[in-house]
């Protein structure tokens, strides 16, 4: 007998409860009742993932469950917020018990790592799509914003860039580390909490470094110069390039600049704070790398180590464009 909507909620989602004291009423009522702690403000974000658009159709249920929450936690990390709650709207073509169990197990595995409690949502039948809304806390005046960078400040990124984009372009990434980076991105929550003490502006990289750095700079009408040979690339990325791009003239530069889906943080820091900030992030997974400088003149200019300019062929992912 097929499970109803309420059976699905009860079997795969309502039974997983945390002990957060700030959840007065969670799953099981018409709405959740949540208490924001005194002296904190609430940060709220939401992302929708659609099959065939935001993840390949062959992506596992575990990968979808993890990523649906991870991309939202990445937004909270970019704000310097501490994760707290989430809601989930899940649209599936059928009530496949194996798929639902794998999806929910991966979702809650990540949620438990950051003490996130699922407090509500909805399930319905239709083409596969997942919407998560995440909530977090931050001290007033300490939230990181996209605005606030100043000319002369250094531009940094966490982790490595281009891994997820390369996985999408490989004929068969299989179960490689690159495919793991695509399906199971790591939200940089710990880095975001540290950066509240140092960063003047921050954003997470979902649509590509050039596109998202552009968003960070445009509000203050600033620009930047990037040292593209300093862009952090993983060993797996470099090894794959030996086969796919041995002369390093194509995707070797393009993917770290424009591919997106790595969900790393991009942020700006005044030079006087850089040494202390780098030391603190050195002990956190992902670390950070200095890749450029904020400039007064609008536009992003890319240079190789020898000083020669580099002109990217694409800027980043465009949600309502037929080409990236």
N, C-alpha and C positions, 0 to 999 in steps of 0.2 A: 504494500500500500504506500502510495506517494506521501511524503511528509508535507504538511501544510506550512505556511509562512511562520506560524507560531511554533510549530514543531522544530523548524530549522533554527529559529532564534533560541529556543530552549535547549536544544541538543548541542549546538556548536558555539553559542555566544553568551547566553545568559548565565550558564553555569560557571564561567570563569570570572571569579570575583576577586578584587583586591581588597586591602584593608585601609584604603585611604579614608581618613577622618573627614576630609572636605567634601565627600560624596554623601549627601543626606538621603537622596533617592536616586537610584541608578536605573538599570534595565528592568522593565516590568510595569512601568506606569506610563501615563500619557506624555510625560516629560520628566527630565531629570531635574533634581534640585541640588545645586552645587554652591559651595561656600568659598568665595575668594578670601584667602587669608588676609588679616589686617596688614596694612602697609605694603600691599602688593597690587599691581595692576594686571589685568588679564590680557594675554596675547592670543589671538584666534586666527587660524589659517585653514584653508580648505583646498584640496586638489581632487580632480577627477581623472581616473585612468581608464581609457577605452581600449578594448582589445583591437589590435591591428594598427593602433595609432600611438599609444603610449607604451605598449609592450608587444613583442611579436606574438603571433597567434599560438605558437608552440610553447610559450612560457609555461612553466609548471605552476600549479596552484600555490605551492609554497612560495615561489618567487613573486607571484602577484600579491599574496597576502603580506609578505614582508615589505615589498616596495610601496604598496598603498599607504602604509603607515610611515615608512622611512622618508618618503618625499615630504610629508607634512612635518615630521620631526626636524628635517633639514631646514624648513622655513623657520621653525622655532629657534633652531640653533643660530640662524642668521640674525635673529633679533636678540640673541643672548637670553632667551627665555628658558625656564626650567619646565619640562613637560609635566602635564598633570592628567588631562582627560582626553577622550576621543569619542567621536560618534562615527558610525559606519552605515553607509547606504550601499547595499550590494544588489546588483541586478545580474541574474544568471539565467542561462537558457533552460536549465533543468536542475532538479534537486539531487545531483549526484553526490551520494554520501561520502565516497572516497575523496572527491574533489573538495567538498566543503570541510571535511576533517583536516585535510592537508593545508588548505587556505587558513583556517582558523588557528591551527597549531602554530604556523609561522607568524601570523599576525600577533598572537599573544606571546610568543617567544620574544619578539622585539619589544612589545609593550611592557613585559615584565622586567626587561633590562633597564627601563627608564621609569619604572613605577607609574606607568600610564594605565588608567582604568577606562575601559569601554563603558560608557554611560547611556548609550542609546543608539538609535538609527532606524533602518528600514530594510526590508528585503522584498524583492519583486522579481517577476519573470520577464526576461527580455534579452537582448544582445548583451554580452558580458561587459560590464562596466562597474567600477568601484569608486565611490566618493567617500573620502575621510575628512572629517573636520577635527583638528587638533587644538587643544587649549593648553596654555602654559602661563607661568607667573614670572614677573620681573619687577624689581624694585623701581618705583617711580624715578624717572630721570636717568636710569641705567640701561634702558633698552637701546640696542643697536639699530641704526636706521640706514636707509640707502643714501640719505643726504648727510653732509657733514664733512666730507673730505676737503682737504686744502692743498693748494699747489705746493710741491716739494715733498709731500708725504710719500712714503713707500707703499707699493701695492704688493700684497701677498696672496697666496692661495694655500689651502691645506691639501694634503694627499697628493695624488697624481691625476693628470688630465688625459683624456683621449681613450681611456680603457673601454668604457661602455660603447663609445662611437665605433671603435675598432671591432668590438664583438658583433655589432650590428652589420658591419660590412664584410665580415669573414664568411666564407661559404659554409663552413661548419665549425663554429667555435666550440661545439660539444659542451663538455663539463669543465672547460678551461677556467683559469683564474679570471680571464677577461670576461667570460660569460657570467661569472659570479659577480663581478663588479657591475654588470648591467642589471642583473635580476635581484641582487641583494646589496644595494648601496648602503654605506654606513653613514648615518646622520652624525655630523660632527658636534654633538651636544656639548661634550667636554670642552672643546675648543671655543665654542660660542660663549660658554660661561666665563672662561679666562679672558676672552677678548672684550668683555664689558669694561675691563680696567684699562684697556689700551686703544682699541680701534675707534677711529672717528666715523667710519661708515662700514657697512658690511652687506653682503648679499650672498645667496647660495647660487651655485652654478647649475642650472637646469637646462637652459637653452643654448649654452655655449659661453665660453669666457668672454669673447668680444661682445656678444649681445648683452650679457648680464653686467659686465663691467660698464658698458655703455649706459645701462639703466642707472647704475650707481653714480655715474658722473653727470648725467644730463640735468638732474635737478639743480645742481650748482653751476651749470654751464661750464664745466671743466673738461679737460682732455687728459691724455696719458701717453707715455712712451713705454712700450713693452720690449723686454729682452727675450725674444722668442727662443733662444737657445737655453735660457734659464727655466723654461716651462718644465715642471716636474713630470717625468714619464716613468712608468713602471718598467721593471726588467722584462715582464711579459710583453709589454708594448714594444720595447726595443728589439726583443728577439723576433717578434712577428714582423717588424719592419725590415729585418734582414732579408726576408723572403718577399714581402709585398712591396717594399719601397727601398731597395738597397742604395740608391743614390740620394735618398733623403730630399727629394724635391717635390713630393706630393703630399700624401696624407700625414707624413711625419710631422709637419707643421700644422696642416689644416685641422686635423682631428682635435688636438689639444686646444686649438683656438676656437673652434666652432661647433664641435659635435654635441656637447651637452651630455646630460644623463649621468654625469659622474657625481653630482650632488655634493661637491666640495664647497668650501667657503672662499669667497674673495673679499678682501678687506684692506683698508688703508690705515696706516699708523704713522704718527709723527716720528721723525728720526730719533729724537731723544728717548723714546720709549722702546725702540726696536730691539735693543740688546736684551733687556729684561723680558720682553714679550717672547722673543725667540727661545730664550732659556726655559720659560715656563711651558711653551708648546712642545719643546723637544721631548718632554716626557709623556706626551699624550699621543695615542695612535693617530697617524696621519701627519703630525708635525706641521711645518709650514715652509714655504719657499718664497723668497723675495724675487719678484718678476718684473717690476717696473716702477715708474714714478708718476705721480699726479702732476699735470701741467695746467697752466692757465688757459692755453689755447685749446678750444674744443676739438674733438676728434681723437681717435686712437691711432698712434703711429707705431709700427712694428719694425724692429731692427735686429739683425743678426749680430753675433759677437764681433765680427769684423767691421761693424758700423754700417753695413749696406742695408738699405731699406727692404722690407718684404711686404708685398701687397697680397693679403688673403683673398681667395676667390669667393668665399662665402663668409657671412657674418655669424649666422647661427640659425637655430630652428625658428620657423615662423608658423604659428598655429593655424593661420587662415591663408596659407600660401600653398601652391601646388609643388613648390620646390623649397628645400631647406635653406 
